[in-house]
Amino acid sequence: MSRTIISGQDLIDAGMPQGKWFRDALDAANRHLGEGGTLIDAVEAARRFQPGPAMALRAEADVPIFRNIEAETEFERSNVAKVTDTMRVLARTPVVKAAAVMPDACPAGPLGTIPVGGVVASRAIHPGMHSADICCSVAISVLPGANPRALLDAIHAVTHFGPGGRPSEGGAAPSPETLALFEANPFLREGALGLAQDHFATQGDGNHFSFVGRLRSTGETALVTHHGSRGPGARLYERGMRVAERFRRELSPETLPQNAWIPADTPEGEDYWAALQAMRRWTRENHLTLHDRAAERLGLRISDRFWNEHNFVFRRSDGLFYHAKGATPAFAGFAEDAGDLTLIPLNMGEPILVVRGRDTAHGLGFSPHGAGRNHSRTAHMRRLAEEYGADARGLSPNNIAAIMARETAGLDARFFSGVPDVSELPSAYKDAAGVRAQIERFGLAEVVDEVIPYGSIMAGDCQRDAPWRRKRARR
């Protein structure tokens, strides 16, 4: 009597290691049997789905790494060395094809982790290479006739900084079309969907900001916001990393966990790519909703606007996935809604650059996303404490007031929590003029305009006087 079905145990008995590929292999084998094939031929049909040997790490120097950065101080030399070392380790990942370093690059994790200011071209999608702050981006709206202070007051009234979300109010919600994309995607429908509603019209903390200034070219007032996909993006990142880890164990156990990948031609890869596009749409709506609400509060018209992400994954015509962690796309058509201009903020005291990308091969088609850091926030705070003679308890209110007076003179610098975060002041970042000079030196972008600063809003030190801390103290 002939066999009518093959089981997983049959494949194991035939010497095949059990794995996720069994599902497709069994489908093919049983389809072969159903068409009248022999048991031997059916087993061989299944064997064609068996993964090959684990992919070994690339040899050092196999992958080109383009360095668009120069060290001008002792601190910068140390920073460049660390960035170079981490990229060399990362480039051994089997599916990576090329990498580049921008002028604002700085380390962002253990050795082998993509640095801020890093670009990696790969055959697959690496969640760890866009990081948890998916689609961190900047958006600009031009409001002719707006008083800069009034516009800063308006965005201050409608935005929200700090951890977590806030209750929906005043119709601030993602579009039904965007929510439908979340509901349809297995990476997004559970967990991320609720956060997409709660975190809408919020900007988070860290280096995110609302910035008001005037265009150098026309004198018109402009609003620029900087933030990513908030809680929904963080949830997508977590799920993406878990799926990538399953593939890493199966395909390349030697690959570092932070560089695990999701093969693009798998159902998981297709769903993750679609989830990224939905997250991009949500983030764009978040930016523009805040801009629209500020304009409506003043009764003003927005004459021009555009936006761009600098923490995302892009697919180019060569079929490769370009992972930009803190790097601005500088090639035409990087997205369906892309124009020919992008934004590069430097620090709250410097102009935001309006640039046209030059799509250089040595930049893999990218430019910097800002001024970057030579030191971590912790290291910078330690240096300030030493400079001001602070004790073990840290900077005093008088120290902080002195630092603010020195670094924000002439600016309307605000902190949403009411407590300044001195780790986000200009001295925390690389020299803006030096970064700008390297953009020109390496031919990464052409500066066509600037937003001259009036003032900005950041989250501030949410931990020092957080609402939940005050609530706990009242108890």
N, C-alpha and C positions, 0 to 999 in steps of 0.2 A: 504494500500500500504506500502510495507516494505521500510525502509531507505536504501540508497545505499552509503551514505558517512556520516562520523562524522566530525564535525568541532571543532575548539578550543573552541567556545562558548558552545558546548555541554559538553565538559569536565568541563568548568567553572560552568555551570548549575548543574553539578553532584557534585559540591563541591570541585573541585580540584584547587589548587593555580597555576596560570599561571607561567610558567618558561621555561627554555631552554629545559627541558625534554619533552615538548609538542610535539616536532617534531617526536621523536621516538615513543612516545605514540600514536600519531595519525596514524603513519604508521602501527603500530601493530593493532590498532582498526579497521582501514579500510581494512587491509588485512583479518582480522577475518570476517568482513561483506562480503567481496568479496568471501570468501569461504563458504558462506551460514550461518554464525553464526547469532545469535540474537543480537539485539541492546544492551540488558542488558549484554550479555557475552562480547560484543565488548568494552563496557565501562569498564568492569572489567579487560579486557586485557590491556586497557590503564592505569588503576589505578596501575598496577604492576610496571610502570615506575616512579611513583610518589616518589620523594626523601623522605627519612625518616625525623625525627625531626633533627634540626640543631645539629651538633656535639659539645658537650660541651668541654671546656678545661679540660685537665687532672688535677688530683689533684697533689699538690706538692709532690715530691719524688716518683712519679709513674714511672718515666723514669730514668734509671741509667746514671749518669754523671761521667765519668772517668777523674780524674785530674792527668795529667802528668806534673806537674809544681810545683815548690817550690819557695818560696820567701826568698831572702837572704839579702834584704835591706828594709828600710822603704818604699821607693818608690815602690818596687816590691810587698810588702805586700798590698799596696793600689791597685795596678794593679790586683793582683790575686783575691782580694775581689770583684772588679768590674766585672772581667771576670766570676767569679763564680755566682754572682748575675744575670748577664744577661743570662747565660746559664740556670739557674733555671727557669727563666720566659719563655725563649724559649721552654724549654722541656715540657711545658704544652700544646703545640700545639698538637691537637688530633692525627695526623698521625705520630708523631715522636716516634721512638722506642728506641733510645740510642744516647748519645752524649759523646764527648771527648774533652779535652783541651790539647794542645801541650805546650812544654816549652817556646815557643816564643809568647804565646797568649797575646793579648792586645785588649781593647774595640774598637769598630768601629761603634758607633751609639747609638741611644736611648736604654734604658733598654729593653731587650728582643731581641736585634739584635745579630745575630751570630758574635762572635768576630773574628778578625784575629787570626789564630791558632786554630780555632774551627772546629770540625767534627760532623756532624749530620746525623744519619741514619733514613730514613723515608720511608713510603709506597708510597709517592708521590714526585713530583719534585717541589722544592721551588726556584724560580728565585732569591729571595732576599738572599738566602744562598750561591749562588756562586758569587753574586755581579755583578756590571757593568763591571768589568775587567775580563770577561769570559776567561778562559784558560790562565791566567797569568802563565808563564812557563819559563823554562830555557833550553838552548841547548848548547852542547859543541861539538867542532870540534878540533881534534888534528892535527897539521901541523908540522911534523918533519922537523927540519932544519930552521924553521922560526925565524927570529930575532924578539924579542918581540916588540921593538919599531916600526919596519917596519910593523908588523902585526897590531899594534894599529893605526898607520897612515893609513893603508889600510881600516880598518873597519870605521875609522873616515871619510874617503873619500866617502864611499858607503852608510853609514847609514844616518838616519835623525831623530833628536829628536825634541820635541816640540809639541804643540797642532796642530790638523789638519793633513792633508796629504801633498802630494806634487805631481806635475805633473808626469805622468809616463815617465820613461826615460830608455834607454838602455835595453829594453826588460824585465824590472822588473815588472812582472804581475802574478797574480794567474794562476794556470793551468786551461785549459778549463774544465777539469773534476770538479774542485772545483767550478768554476763559474756556471756550469750546476746544481750543487747541490743547489746553492743559487737561481737560477732562478726557480727551481722546488718547493721550499719550501715557503709556505704562510707567514711564519715569516720573510723571508729573501729577497724575490724578490723585494719588494719595500723599498727603502731607504738604506738597508744594502748592496744591490748589488753594487750600485754606490760607496759607501764608501769602499767596499772590493777592488775596483780597485784603488781609490785615496790614501788609507792609506797603501797600500802594500809597503814593504821595508822601513817602518818607525817603530819607537820604542816608541813614546809617551814621557811622562815626568814623574814626581814623582820619584819613586825609581827604575825605569828601567835603564838598563845599558848595555854597552859592556865592557867586562873585558878580559884582556890578562894576562897570567901567564905561569908558567911551572909546569908540573906534578912532584910531589915529587918523584914518583916511577922511572921515566925514564929521567927526565929533558927535555922532549919534550915540545914544546910550544903549548898552547891551547888557543882557543877563546871561551868565554862563553857569551851568550846574554840572557837578561831577559826582557821580555815584554809580553803583552797579545794580545787580539784580537782587540784592538784599537776601532775606531769608529763603525765598523760593530758589534762588540760585545756589545757595549753600546746600539746600536739601538735594538738588539735582546733582551737585558735585559729589556729595556723600554716596548717593546711589550709583553714580557713574564709576567712582573709585572701587566700589564693591564688585561691580560687574567686571571691570578691568582686571581686578585681582584674580578673579576666577580664570580669566583667559591667561593671565601671566603664569599661573601655576601649571596650566596645561601646555602653553606654547613656549615659554621662555622663563623657567624658574630663576635663572641667573640675573634677569633684569631687575633693577631696583624697583621696589614697590611703588615709589612715587612716579616712576616712568612707565607703569603698566599701561596697556592699550586695549581698546575695543576694536576688533577688525571691522572695517567699514562695510564689508560685504556680507555681514551677518544680520539677522533680524535685530539683534541688540544694537549693532552699529547704526542701522537705519533709524531705529527709534531714538537713539541718543542724539543723532544729528538733527532729527526733527525737534527734539526737546530743546536743543540749543537755539534753534531758530525761533521757537515759541518764547524762550526766555529773552532773546534779543528784542522781540516785538514788545514784550511786557516792559522791558527797561526803557525802550524808546517812549512808550506811552507814559511811563512814570515821569520822565524828564518833561515832556511837552505838556502834560497836565499841570505840573507845577508852574511852568512858564505861563500857560493860559490863565491860570487862576490869579497869578500876580498881575498880569495885564488887565484882566477883568476888574480887579480891585481898584485899579487906577483909571479905568475907563479908556485905556489906550489900545492902539492897534499895533500888531506885530508886523513889521514890513519884510523881514527876512529871517530865516532860521535854517540851521543844519546841525547835524550831530555826527559823531563817530565813536565807535568803540575802540578801546586799546587793550582789552583783556578778553580775547576771544579766539575762535578757530575759524579760519577762512579756507575755502577750497578754490584753488586756482586751476587754470586750464590744463596744467600738466597732470591733474588728477591727485596731486599731493595735498595734504592738510597742513596748513601753516598756522602754528600755534604761537600766538603773540601774548606774552605775559608782560604787560606794561610796554607795548610797542604799538605805534599808530600805523594803520595801513597807508601805504603811499603809492598804491597801484590803482589804475582806473578800474571802475566797476567792481570794487571789493564787496559791494552789496547792491541789491536792487534799488535801494533808495539813496545810494551814494552819489554825491556830486564830485566836484574836483577840488574841494577845499576840506581841510581837517584842522583840528585845534590841538595845540600843545601848550598846556599851562606849565608854569615854572614854579612860582611860589606866590603867596598873597601880596607881596610887595613888588612883583615884577609883572610886566605885560603878559597877557595870554597871546601866544603867537597864532596867527591865522596863516596856514601854510598850504602850498600845493606840492604834493608828493612827486618825487622824481623816479620812483620804481627802479632803484639801482640793484644790480645783480649782487653786489657785495653787501647790500642790506636786505637781501631776499624780498625786496619790495616793501620795506617798512622804514619808519623814522621813529625818533624817540617819543615818549608820551609825557615827558616832563623833565624836571631837574634831577630826580633820583636822590639817593642818600649815599654817603660814604660810611655812615655809622647807623646802627640800629637805634630805635627810639630810646632803649634803655641806656645804650652807650652815650647817646647825646645828652640825656638827662644827667648822667654821671659827670660828664664834662662840665655842664652848667653848674652843677653842685660844687665841683672843685673850684670853678672860676669865682663863684660868689661866696665861697667859704661856708656852704651849708653844712649842717650837722647830719647825723645818721637819719634824722626824721625827714630829710629832704628839704627842698626849697621852701622858704617861708613866704607868707603873703607879700612881705616887703621885697624879697628877691624877685618874685613873680612880677610885681608891679614895675620894678626896675627893668626887667627883661622886656616886658611889654612896651615900656616907654622907648627903649632903645630900638626895638625891632619893628614896631608898628607906627612910628611917627608919621603923621600925615595921612594915615589910613583910618577908615571906619571899620575896625576889626572887631567882630562880635563872636561870642561863643554861646551857642544855644542853651547849654546847661548852666550858664552864668559863671562858670569857672574856666579860666584860660587853660589851654593845653599847649604849654610852651614847647612840646616835642613836635609841634606842627608849624612853628614860626620859621621865617626864612633861613635862620642860621642852621636849621636841622637838615637843610638840603644842599646839594652841590651848588657851586658857583654858577648862577644862571648865565652869566656872560660866557663862561667857559663852555657850557653845554651848547649854547647857541652858536658859538664859534665852531664847535666840532660838527654841528649839523651842516654848516656851510663847508667846512674842510672836507668832510666825507661825501658831500653832495647828496644828502639824504632828502632834503626838502628845500623849497624856496619860500621864504617869508614874504607874504604879500600884504599883510596888515597886522595890526596889534590892537588888543583891548587894553587900554591904559587903566590901571586900577583906581577905583574910588574906595571900595571896601568889600568885605566878604563876611560870610557866616560859616562857622564850623561847629562841630558838635561840642568841642571843649572837653574838659576832664570829667567825663560822665561818672567815673568811679568815685571821685572825691566827694561829690555832693549829689549822688544819684537819688532820684525820688524814692527808690526802695530802701535806701539807707536812712533817709529822713523818716520814712514811715516806721522803720524798725526802731529808730531812736525814740519816737513818740510813744511807742509801746512800753 
